[in-house]
């Protein structure tokens, strides 16, 4: 099975599981003290809000959310004016929030791993497909808006 067939939410879940496992494998004194409850809550809620907002815009535009599905419209408004991938950005920020809640460096594997996998596997795949479907309109959009922020 190709990695691109796995849903990004499943990728996040797998990475959280790996992070939690490593958290418990690393001796407590070596985990670090990254915990910040307020920071965690703010990060998680901000990430969730951005992700849901972008998801809602996709739904409203009638374009599928699944990375392997054929896009039917190019969404470039609201959070998509600041990031070409606000859903993925929201998930990364949510994962940072979880890492801050738990407060150990092994938990940072989830947001870093998600960022790397999206950057190297999912986003290039999606960008190629969007170029095929929308051509110059998508190229123009990529010149105006950065991939992440």
N, C-alpha and C positions, 0 to 999 in steps of 0.2 A: 504494500500500500504506500502510495506517495504521501509525503508529509503534507502537501498542499490539500489533500482530501480531508485532513483533520481540521475540525472547526477551531478557530482561534481561542474560543472559550475553553475548549478541551485542552489546548496547548497550555493555557494559563493554569488550568486545574492540575495537569501533570506536573508543571513546574512548581506549583505550590506544594504538591505532595512530596516532590524531591527535596524542596527546601525544608519542609517540616521534618522529614526523615533525617536530613543532615543536621538540623537544629538539635535533634535529640541524640545524634551520634557524637557531636562535638562536646567535649567536657564543658560544663557550665562556666568555669572561669575563663575559658577561651572564646566564648561567644560574643563578648563585647556588650556594651551597655547603650544600645541605640534607641531604647524605648522612649517614646514621647506620645502620650495618649492624645493630647490636643492635636499635635501634628498629624497623627495617624487618622483621626477623625476627619480633619479638614482635607487631607490628601484623598482619602477614600471617597468622601462625598463629592469633592470636586471632580475626581476621575469618573465616578459613576454618573454624575450630572452631564458631563461632556459626552460620555459614551451614549447615554440614553437620548440626548438631544440629537446627536448625529444619526443614531438609529431611527429616531422618529422622522427626521428629514428624508432618509432613504425610503421609509415606508410611505410617506406622503408623496414622494416623487414616483412611487411605484417601481423602484429599482431594487433588485434582490440584495440581501446583506451577505449571503454566503460568497466567499471569495472565488469559488469556481463557477458560479452562475453568471450568465450573460447580463451585463449592465444594460439598462434601457434608457437611462438618463444620467447626465453628468451633474452631480450636485456640487455646487461651488459657493453656496451662500452660507452665512452665519459661521459656525465653527470651521467650516471648510474654507473660509477666507484666510484663516490663520494656520491651518494644518491640512494637508491632503489626507491625513489619516487620523482624524480626531477619535474614532472608535478605538483604534489601537493605542493612541496616546492616553485615552481615558483608562484603558485596562492597565497600562504601565503605571500610571499614577495611583490607581487602586491597589496594585501589587506593592508599590512603595508604601502605601498606607498600611497594608497588612504587615510588611516588614517592620515598620515603625511601631506597630502595636506589639508585636512579639519581641522586638528589640534585640535581635541577634543578626550578626553578619551572614550566617547561612541563609537567612530569609531573603537577602538581597539577590540571591541566585534567580529567584522567580522574575522580578522585574527586569533584571539584566538579560536573562535568558530569553524572555519574551521579546524584548527590544531587538536582540540580535536575530532571533528567528524571523521576526516580522521583517526586519531590514534586509536579510539575506535570502529569504525564501518567499514569503507571502507577498510583500509589497512589489518586488520586481515582477512576479507573476501577474499581479493585478495591473501594474503599470503597462506591461506589454499588451494585455487584453484591452485595456482602456484606449491605448493608442490605436489598436486595430479597429475599434468601434467608433471612436470619436475623432481620430486624426488630429488635425491642426488645432481644434478646439481644446483637446486635452494637452497638447504641447504648449499652447499659450497659457493654459492654467498652470502647468508645471513651472513655467518661467516666472509666474507671479507669486506662487505659493510654495513654501518649502514642504519637504516630505513630512517632517515631524512638527517643528515649531519655528 
